[in-house]
Amino acid sequence: MKKKIEEPTFETALKQLEIAVDRLEEGALPLSEALKVFEEGLKASNQCRSLLEDARQQVEVLVRDSDGEFELVSIDSNKGFADE
C-alpha cells in the first residue's frame, strides 16, 4: 500500500524557508552545504508561493448587495476588492 505524501502546510514551508535563510546568513557553511541549504530554501519558497497562489485563487468574499442578495466578489491581491 502506497503512503500518501502530504504536502507541507504554508506554516511548515515558511519555517523551513526561515531556517534556510538563517543558516545562510550565518555565513559559516562550506560551499557544498550552502548550496544544499539554498536549494532547500528555494524549494520551501516555491511551496509558499504555490500555497499562497492557491489560497488567493480560493479567496472570494460574500458581499451583500443593496437588494440583500449575496454575490461572489474576487479579491485582487494588488488592489483589494476587484469590484471597488
ZIGI-V503007 format. One line per field, one symbol per residue. phi: phi as a letter, one per 30 degrees, with the letter a starting at -180 (. if undefined). A space follows every 10 residues. Layout:
# ZIGI-V503007
phi = ???
This chain:
# ZIGI-V503007
phi = .dddddddde dddddddddd deddddicdd eddddddddd dddddddedd dddededddb cdcddddidc bdbdcddcbi ddcd
